[in-house]
Structures are given as structure tokens and as C-alpha cells.
């Protein structure tokens, strides 16, 4: 798949869906359908990602992840592509979940580096190779060392780019802002069409400058139109406009990371609920819910950057 083909099919804004919960932290599949409909009707993204980090994949069971894939496919009804986050701690489970996504008709899986066990680069390579060889669909590597505990180094990405159905990488760029460039340099002579996406809203502009093709954006639940305009302005050379539009997104992201929260979900979820009116609910444990002080700062920030809320 060429970069142009990827962009034509999946676009530049890939939205990792939050997973709504109802009482007793049960997945609220109806709210999930409503959220997908909201994103599609408002054209806030180009593709939908099921059970990524924003979807709290590590807190979901295998069966819940499969049902969320099924729900997304049914709700989107072909109007937006569905990408499945299928990375797990073990290679065995990752293969099983990726195969299940393929059975459901999903054509692209985003596979996070194996977490908790901190494998060597050789272990990471073997993991991804085994997953890619187990299916006939495309794989997008997902590097997020701040959560999984290991970085997928550029030389490893170079070797993985030789595998036909490993077509690209999403990099959580905040921990290493220049690694996008490392990945481009490592793969350009192996596969000049290797897809490279930024996975950190707050690093949108720095990574687009380096050559990132687009963004995997949790903020797109709210800022999809603004992100699209930022990307367009940058592509057209209107850098002042791109910077001006980026500042509100930056401020929102900062508000979602209050008190050292590495995963912004606890604060971002109520923000999405306030804007969409869809009952998203609090995170699953062990993630602590938003505090009243955090909520006040969030609401004040949203108001100051002109975000209208429903409650």
C-alpha cells in the first residue's frame, strides 16, 4: 500500500474511540454506537480506531474488544474505515485478536508494542513478525514507550519495514520528539512508502514538520475540524494560521494532563461527554476519576478557548 493509497482510504485524522462505561464499569455499547454516529455525522475524523490506548484496551477483556470491533463495524456501516487496536501483552493473544479482527473484515490493525514484559529489540521484532505472518491484512506498528515500557527503536522498525504487510508506524512522539525523523531515515531506502503517523495531539505541528502524514488523535472527538484545518493550513504554507489554530488544542491537552496524569482519559472523557451529550462515564479502575478541582480547570479552559458544552 502506497502512502497515497493509505491517505485515500484512511485519511489523515484517525480517531481512537473512547470506550463508554455505564454502571459497575460495564461497557456501554449503545453509547459507543452513538459516539460513532456523532463522529461520522460531524465528520470529525477520517477513520475510527477501536480499542487503542484512548479506548483503554489494556483494561478490556478479549471478548469486550471483539464486541467493540463488531459494534464499530455495524455502526459505521462502511461510512468510515474501522481500524482495530489488537496489541496485547503476549504474542499468542495478539495473534488471536488480530486474527479475529481479520475474520470480522477489518483490513488494518494497529498493534502496540508488547507491554509489561519489556522484551529486547529482538523480542519485539519476533513478536511483530509472528503477528504479521499470522494474517493477510495490514499491520500498523504502534510505539508508545511511556506506557509499554519499551521503545521500538529505528533499526528494529527498519527490519520490520521489510515485511510486506507491516506498512507503517504510529509513534507517540511526546517522549522523543525527533523519532519520527529517525523512522523516516531508517526506512526510506527499504520502503519509501512506509506510513508514519504521529500519535500525540500535543506534538501535531512538530511532527508534521518532520514528515508525519497525519495524527492518531483522541482530541479529534472534540477538535476534529480544527485539526483538519491545521493540517490544511500547514500543507498550504500558512504556518501562522496553523500555529494559531494549534494553540487551543495545545491548551486543551494540557488541561487533560493535570496533576501528572500520563493517560489523559480521566479528564478527556468528561470533556467529550460535555461536548457531545453522550454518556461516556468515568474510566475503569485503577484510573482515578476526575476531581472537582480538575473539572473546574477543564471547564474554565474549554470556555476560554470557545468550546461549547452541553452541561
C-alpha beads as a LAMMPS data file, in Angstrom:
LAMMPS data file: protein, C-alpha beads

311 atoms
310 bonds

1 atom types
1 bond types

-500.0 500.0 xlo xhi
-500.0 500.0 ylo yhi
-500.0 500.0 zlo zhi

Masses

1 110.0

Atoms # bond

1 1 1 0.000 0.000 0.000
2 1 1 1.429 3.351 -1.036
3 1 1 1.203 6.441 1.158
4 1 1 -1.258 7.955 -1.283
5 1 1 -3.414 4.829 -1.182
6 1 1 -3.298 4.875 2.621
7 1 1 -4.369 8.518 2.742
8 1 1 -7.153 7.935 0.234
9 1 1 -8.507 5.014 2.277
10 1 1 -7.841 6.048 5.886
11 1 1 -7.219 9.797 5.683
12 1 1 -5.069 11.945 7.944
13 1 1 -7.133 12.020 11.151
14 1 1 -7.532 8.635 12.798
15 1 1 -9.666 8.838 15.940
16 1 1 -9.037 6.298 18.731
17 1 1 -12.502 5.927 20.223
18 1 1 -13.050 6.213 23.954
19 1 1 -14.870 3.231 25.425
20 1 1 -18.016 4.357 27.260
21 1 1 -18.967 2.662 30.516
22 1 1 -22.252 2.503 32.392
23 1 1 -22.790 1.387 35.973
24 1 1 -20.371 -1.123 37.500
25 1 1 -17.866 -0.232 34.758
26 1 1 -19.741 -2.290 32.167
27 1 1 -19.111 -1.336 28.542
28 1 1 -21.946 0.825 27.233
29 1 1 -22.232 -0.421 23.658
30 1 1 -25.240 1.797 22.881
31 1 1 -23.252 4.906 23.831
32 1 1 -20.405 3.579 21.671
33 1 1 -22.761 3.425 18.687
34 1 1 -23.999 6.937 19.444
35 1 1 -20.438 8.252 19.685
36 1 1 -19.545 6.733 16.324
37 1 1 -22.646 8.249 14.769
38 1 1 -21.734 11.641 16.253
39 1 1 -18.197 11.487 14.847
40 1 1 -19.444 10.447 11.415
41 1 1 -22.294 12.951 11.212
42 1 1 -19.955 15.775 12.235
43 1 1 -17.084 14.494 10.057
44 1 1 -14.607 14.833 12.917
45 1 1 -12.225 12.148 11.669
46 1 1 -11.331 10.067 8.644
47 1 1 -11.070 6.648 10.334
48 1 1 -12.189 5.036 13.592
49 1 1 -9.788 3.096 15.818
50 1 1 -11.291 0.535 18.173
51 1 1 -9.560 -0.331 21.469
52 1 1 -6.475 1.801 21.251
53 1 1 -4.905 3.461 24.281
54 1 1 -7.652 6.092 24.368
55 1 1 -10.110 3.184 24.335
56 1 1 -8.345 1.729 27.406
57 1 1 -7.540 -1.506 25.605
58 1 1 -5.432 -2.866 28.470
59 1 1 -8.450 -2.624 30.787
60 1 1 -10.778 -4.553 28.489
61 1 1 -11.256 -8.298 28.169
62 1 1 -10.621 -10.126 24.895
63 1 1 -14.342 -10.638 24.358
64 1 1 -15.131 -6.979 25.047
65 1 1 -12.571 -5.892 22.477
66 1 1 -14.077 -8.214 19.880
67 1 1 -17.596 -6.972 20.595
68 1 1 -16.430 -3.365 20.302
69 1 1 -14.973 -4.191 16.873
70 1 1 -18.287 -5.733 15.849
71 1 1 -20.199 -2.730 17.206
72 1 1 -17.980 -0.254 15.368
73 1 1 -18.294 -2.107 12.066
74 1 1 -22.066 -2.210 12.368
75 1 1 -22.396 1.408 13.495
76 1 1 -20.047 2.822 10.875
77 1 1 -21.702 0.758 8.135
78 1 1 -18.861 1.427 5.732
79 1 1 -19.052 5.212 6.096
80 1 1 -15.676 5.397 7.860
81 1 1 -12.940 2.740 7.877
82 1 1 -12.538 0.812 11.129
83 1 1 -9.032 0.073 12.372
84 1 1 -8.620 -2.419 15.208
85 1 1 -6.166 -2.000 18.041
86 1 1 -5.128 -5.609 18.650
87 1 1 -1.920 -5.375 20.666
88 1 1 -1.743 -7.446 23.865
89 1 1 0.965 -8.304 26.381
90 1 1 1.650 -11.703 24.824
91 1 1 2.341 -12.632 21.222
92 1 1 -0.143 -15.504 21.461
93 1 1 -3.066 -13.295 22.468
94 1 1 -2.093 -10.570 19.997
95 1 1 -2.187 -13.116 17.177
96 1 1 -5.570 -14.403 18.330
97 1 1 -7.102 -10.932 18.498
98 1 1 -5.596 -9.845 15.182
99 1 1 -6.938 -12.984 13.514
100 1 1 -10.356 -12.226 14.965
101 1 1 -10.235 -8.709 13.518
102 1 1 -9.371 -10.194 10.125
103 1 1 -12.302 -12.617 10.391
104 1 1 -14.616 -9.664 11.025
105 1 1 -13.463 -7.983 7.820
106 1 1 -11.148 -5.350 9.285
107 1 1 -8.265 -4.656 6.890
108 1 1 -5.814 -2.775 9.153
109 1 1 -4.738 -3.495 12.706
110 1 1 -2.744 -1.139 14.915
111 1 1 -0.548 -3.289 17.145
112 1 1 1.016 -1.731 20.212
113 1 1 4.432 -2.974 21.305
114 1 1 4.085 -5.783 23.871
115 1 1 3.735 -4.252 27.306
116 1 1 4.777 -5.096 30.867
117 1 1 7.430 -7.687 29.989
118 1 1 9.996 -5.270 28.478
119 1 1 11.290 -7.544 25.706
120 1 1 14.564 -6.874 23.901
121 1 1 14.557 -5.403 20.405
122 1 1 14.948 -8.951 19.089
123 1 1 11.898 -9.978 21.085
124 1 1 9.937 -7.032 19.710
125 1 1 10.961 -7.925 16.156
126 1 1 9.956 -11.569 16.634
127 1 1 6.635 -10.505 18.142
128 1 1 5.660 -8.293 15.231
129 1 1 6.925 -10.736 12.625
130 1 1 4.828 -13.529 14.148
131 1 1 1.723 -11.336 14.222
132 1 1 2.212 -10.135 10.638
133 1 1 2.791 -13.664 9.385
134 1 1 -0.376 -14.913 11.087
135 1 1 -2.739 -12.769 8.995
136 1 1 -3.205 -11.464 5.461
137 1 1 -4.210 -7.941 6.484
138 1 1 -2.024 -4.884 7.046
139 1 1 -0.302 -4.031 10.313
140 1 1 0.495 -0.580 11.651
141 1 1 3.164 -0.668 14.360
142 1 1 2.312 1.334 17.458
143 1 1 5.153 2.739 19.523
144 1 1 4.252 4.232 22.900
145 1 1 7.168 3.622 25.292
146 1 1 5.786 5.892 28.005
147 1 1 3.125 3.215 28.635
148 1 1 4.502 -0.112 27.451
149 1 1 7.982 0.315 28.921
150 1 1 9.973 -0.343 25.732
151 1 1 10.772 1.722 22.662
152 1 1 10.635 0.230 19.187
153 1 1 13.996 1.515 18.024
154 1 1 14.569 2.812 14.499
155 1 1 16.823 -0.119 13.446
156 1 1 14.048 -2.520 14.518
157 1 1 11.466 -0.556 12.543
158 1 1 13.828 -0.707 9.567
159 1 1 13.880 -4.523 9.698
160 1 1 10.140 -4.740 10.245
161 1 1 9.511 -2.485 7.242
162 1 1 10.858 -5.309 5.072
163 1 1 7.791 -7.418 5.968
164 1 1 5.206 -6.842 3.242
165 1 1 2.110 -6.326 5.379
166 1 1 3.790 -4.143 8.021
167 1 1 3.025 -0.891 6.258
168 1 1 3.825 1.802 8.803
169 1 1 4.102 3.060 12.350
170 1 1 2.251 5.312 14.731
171 1 1 4.659 6.964 17.156
172 1 1 3.669 8.557 20.459
173 1 1 6.058 11.382 19.778
174 1 1 5.986 13.240 23.088
175 1 1 8.690 11.151 24.723
176 1 1 11.071 11.553 21.757
177 1 1 10.002 14.440 19.508
178 1 1 12.522 13.699 16.753
179 1 1 11.989 9.956 16.444
180 1 1 9.607 10.493 13.530
181 1 1 12.669 11.625 11.589
182 1 1 14.619 8.581 12.803
183 1 1 11.905 6.296 11.432
184 1 1 11.813 8.099 8.092
185 1 1 15.590 7.878 7.698
186 1 1 15.630 4.222 8.786
187 1 1 13.016 3.071 6.288
188 1 1 13.281 5.338 3.237
189 1 1 15.658 3.081 1.314
190 1 1 13.742 -0.101 2.275
191 1 1 10.209 1.146 1.688
192 1 1 9.824 4.769 0.658
193 1 1 6.043 4.338 1.049
194 1 1 6.276 3.362 4.734
195 1 1 3.427 5.136 6.537
196 1 1 4.398 7.302 9.519
197 1 1 1.799 8.868 11.816
198 1 1 2.076 10.960 14.934
199 1 1 0.134 9.648 17.907
200 1 1 0.299 12.636 20.242
201 1 1 -2.041 15.615 19.785
202 1 1 0.305 17.973 21.563
203 1 1 3.079 17.078 19.097
204 1 1 0.940 17.618 15.990
205 1 1 2.862 20.536 14.497
206 1 1 6.404 19.399 15.395
207 1 1 5.838 16.009 13.774
208 1 1 4.052 17.258 10.649
209 1 1 7.094 19.463 10.045
210 1 1 9.239 16.305 10.175
211 1 1 7.072 14.463 7.672
212 1 1 4.337 12.718 9.674
213 1 1 1.426 12.012 7.335
214 1 1 -1.272 12.636 9.909
215 1 1 -2.307 12.107 13.501
216 1 1 -3.946 9.476 15.655
217 1 1 -5.904 11.915 17.766
218 1 1 -8.045 11.402 20.841
219 1 1 -8.650 15.132 20.714
220 1 1 -10.444 14.639 17.388
221 1 1 -13.553 13.706 19.403
222 1 1 -13.781 17.470 20.003
223 1 1 -11.201 19.147 17.742
224 1 1 -11.578 17.187 14.514
225 1 1 -12.478 20.213 12.405
226 1 1 -9.670 22.302 13.870
227 1 1 -7.109 19.530 13.300
228 1 1 -8.217 19.218 9.689
229 1 1 -7.825 22.971 9.234
230 1 1 -4.392 22.937 10.897
231 1 1 -3.175 20.216 8.539
232 1 1 -4.610 22.061 5.531
233 1 1 -3.062 25.368 6.580
234 1 1 0.336 23.773 7.050
235 1 1 0.140 21.998 3.692
236 1 1 -0.693 25.308 2.032
237 1 1 2.237 27.056 3.703
238 1 1 0.109 29.213 6.012
239 1 1 2.172 28.409 9.080
240 1 1 0.932 31.359 11.126
241 1 1 -2.650 30.128 10.769
242 1 1 -1.613 26.563 11.627
243 1 1 0.130 27.776 14.778
244 1 1 -2.798 29.993 15.789
245 1 1 -5.276 27.126 15.454
246 1 1 -2.963 24.728 17.259
247 1 1 -2.815 26.753 20.486
248 1 1 -6.385 25.921 21.679
249 1 1 -5.742 22.200 21.069
250 1 1 -2.481 22.508 22.989
251 1 1 -4.211 24.206 25.916
252 1 1 -6.930 21.550 25.978
253 1 1 -4.333 18.768 26.027
254 1 1 -2.539 20.484 28.888
255 1 1 -5.804 20.674 30.840
256 1 1 -6.312 16.926 30.310
257 1 1 -2.868 16.205 31.745
258 1 1 -3.357 17.928 35.073
259 1 1 -1.671 16.604 38.222
260 1 1 0.789 14.461 36.338
261 1 1 -1.849 12.322 34.615
262 1 1 0.064 10.491 31.885
263 1 1 -3.088 8.991 30.389
264 1 1 -5.500 11.910 29.863
265 1 1 -8.646 9.757 29.764
266 1 1 -9.963 10.629 33.223
267 1 1 -10.241 14.275 32.200
268 1 1 -10.786 13.899 28.473
269 1 1 -13.765 11.558 28.910
270 1 1 -15.940 14.095 30.785
271 1 1 -14.875 16.748 28.250
272 1 1 -16.167 14.551 25.417
273 1 1 -19.345 13.913 27.384
274 1 1 -19.896 17.636 27.952
275 1 1 -19.460 18.445 24.261
276 1 1 -21.347 15.528 22.712
277 1 1 -24.008 14.931 25.359
278 1 1 -23.299 11.204 25.086
279 1 1 -22.891 9.349 28.424
280 1 1 -19.225 8.322 28.310
281 1 1 -18.889 7.634 32.046
282 1 1 -15.710 7.577 34.139
283 1 1 -12.684 5.382 33.435
284 1 1 -12.317 1.853 34.707
285 1 1 -10.146 1.324 37.749
286 1 1 -7.342 1.733 38.544
287 1 1 -7.649 5.064 36.730
288 1 1 -8.923 7.636 39.199
289 1 1 -11.909 9.753 38.134
290 1 1 -11.688 13.479 37.564
291 1 1 -11.621 15.616 40.713
292 1 1 -13.784 18.684 41.238
293 1 1 -10.726 20.913 41.041
294 1 1 -9.664 19.290 37.774
295 1 1 -13.179 19.636 36.399
296 1 1 -13.228 23.349 37.202
297 1 1 -9.912 23.912 35.414
298 1 1 -11.138 21.822 32.467
299 1 1 -14.408 23.757 32.155
300 1 1 -12.622 27.107 32.511
301 1 1 -10.111 26.108 29.827
302 1 1 -12.791 24.885 27.464
303 1 1 -14.731 28.097 27.934
304 1 1 -11.671 30.257 27.342
305 1 1 -10.945 28.566 24.002
306 1 1 -14.543 28.726 22.847
307 1 1 -15.680 25.117 23.221
308 1 1 -19.436 24.917 23.720
309 1 1 -20.596 22.309 26.218
310 1 1 -23.950 20.665 26.847
311 1 1 -23.633 20.526 30.594

Bonds

1 1 1 2
2 1 2 3
3 1 3 4
4 1 4 5
5 1 5 6
6 1 6 7
7 1 7 8
8 1 8 9
9 1 9 10
10 1 10 11
11 1 11 12
12 1 12 13
13 1 13 14
14 1 14 15
15 1 15 16
16 1 16 17
17 1 17 18
18 1 18 19
19 1 19 20
20 1 20 21
21 1 21 22
22 1 22 23
23 1 23 24
24 1 24 25
25 1 25 26
26 1 26 27
27 1 27 28
28 1 28 29
29 1 29 30
30 1 30 31
31 1 31 32
32 1 32 33
33 1 33 34
34 1 34 35
35 1 35 36
36 1 36 37
37 1 37 38
38 1 38 39
39 1 39 40
40 1 40 41
41 1 41 42
42 1 42 43
43 1 43 44
44 1 44 45
45 1 45 46
46 1 46 47
47 1 47 48
48 1 48 49
49 1 49 50
50 1 50 51
51 1 51 52
52 1 52 53
53 1 53 54
54 1 54 55
55 1 55 56
56 1 56 57
57 1 57 58
58 1 58 59
59 1 59 60
60 1 60 61
61 1 61 62
62 1 62 63
63 1 63 64
64 1 64 65
65 1 65 66
66 1 66 67
67 1 67 68
68 1 68 69
69 1 69 70
70 1 70 71
71 1 71 72
72 1 72 73
73 1 73 74
74 1 74 75
75 1 75 76
76 1 76 77
77 1 77 78
78 1 78 79
79 1 79 80
80 1 80 81
81 1 81 82
82 1 82 83
83 1 83 84
84 1 84 85
85 1 85 86
86 1 86 87
87 1 87 88
88 1 88 89
89 1 89 90
90 1 90 91
91 1 91 92
92 1 92 93
93 1 93 94
94 1 94 95
95 1 95 96
96 1 96 97
97 1 97 98
98 1 98 99
99 1 99 100
100 1 100 101
101 1 101 102
102 1 102 103
103 1 103 104
104 1 104 105
105 1 105 106
106 1 106 107
107 1 107 108
108 1 108 109
109 1 109 110
110 1 110 111
111 1 111 112
112 1 112 113
113 1 113 114
114 1 114 115
115 1 115 116
116 1 116 117
117 1 117 118
118 1 118 119
119 1 119 120
120 1 120 121
121 1 121 122
122 1 122 123
123 1 123 124
124 1 124 125
125 1 125 126
126 1 126 127
127 1 127 128
128 1 128 129
129 1 129 130
130 1 130 131
131 1 131 132
132 1 132 133
133 1 133 134
134 1 134 135
135 1 135 136
136 1 136 137
137 1 137 138
138 1 138 139
139 1 139 140
140 1 140 141
141 1 141 142
142 1 142 143
143 1 143 144
144 1 144 145
145 1 145 146
146 1 146 147
147 1 147 148
148 1 148 149
149 1 149 150
150 1 150 151
151 1 151 152
152 1 152 153
153 1 153 154
154 1 154 155
155 1 155 156
156 1 156 157
157 1 157 158
158 1 158 159
159 1 159 160
160 1 160 161
161 1 161 162
162 1 162 163
163 1 163 164
164 1 164 165
165 1 165 166
166 1 166 167
167 1 167 168
168 1 168 169
169 1 169 170
170 1 170 171
171 1 171 172
172 1 172 173
173 1 173 174
174 1 174 175
175 1 175 176
176 1 176 177
177 1 177 178
178 1 178 179
179 1 179 180
180 1 180 181
181 1 181 182
182 1 182 183
183 1 183 184
184 1 184 185
185 1 185 186
186 1 186 187
187 1 187 188
188 1 188 189
189 1 189 190
190 1 190 191
191 1 191 192
192 1 192 193
193 1 193 194
194 1 194 195
195 1 195 196
196 1 196 197
197 1 197 198
198 1 198 199
199 1 199 200
200 1 200 201
201 1 201 202
202 1 202 203
203 1 203 204
204 1 204 205
205 1 205 206
206 1 206 207
207 1 207 208
208 1 208 209
209 1 209 210
210 1 210 211
211 1 211 212
212 1 212 213
213 1 213 214
214 1 214 215
215 1 215 216
216 1 216 217
217 1 217 218
218 1 218 219
219 1 219 220
220 1 220 221
221 1 221 222
222 1 222 223
223 1 223 224
224 1 224 225
225 1 225 226
226 1 226 227
227 1 227 228
228 1 228 229
229 1 229 230
230 1 230 231
231 1 231 232
232 1 232 233
233 1 233 234
234 1 234 235
235 1 235 236
236 1 236 237
237 1 237 238
238 1 238 239
239 1 239 240
240 1 240 241
241 1 241 242
242 1 242 243
243 1 243 244
244 1 244 245
245 1 245 246
246 1 246 247
247 1 247 248
248 1 248 249
249 1 249 250
250 1 250 251
251 1 251 252
252 1 252 253
253 1 253 254
254 1 254 255
255 1 255 256
256 1 256 257
257 1 257 258
258 1 258 259
259 1 259 260
260 1 260 261
261 1 261 262
262 1 262 263
263 1 263 264
264 1 264 265
265 1 265 266
266 1 266 267
267 1 267 268
268 1 268 269
269 1 269 270
270 1 270 271
271 1 271 272
272 1 272 273
273 1 273 274
274 1 274 275
275 1 275 276
276 1 276 277
277 1 277 278
278 1 278 279
279 1 279 280
280 1 280 281
281 1 281 282
282 1 282 283
283 1 283 284
284 1 284 285
285 1 285 286
286 1 286 287
287 1 287 288
288 1 288 289
289 1 289 290
290 1 290 291
291 1 291 292
292 1 292 293
293 1 293 294
294 1 294 295
295 1 295 296
296 1 296 297
297 1 297 298
298 1 298 299
299 1 299 300
300 1 300 301
301 1 301 302
302 1 302 303
303 1 303 304
304 1 304 305
305 1 305 306
306 1 306 307
307 1 307 308
308 1 308 309
309 1 309 310
310 1 310 311
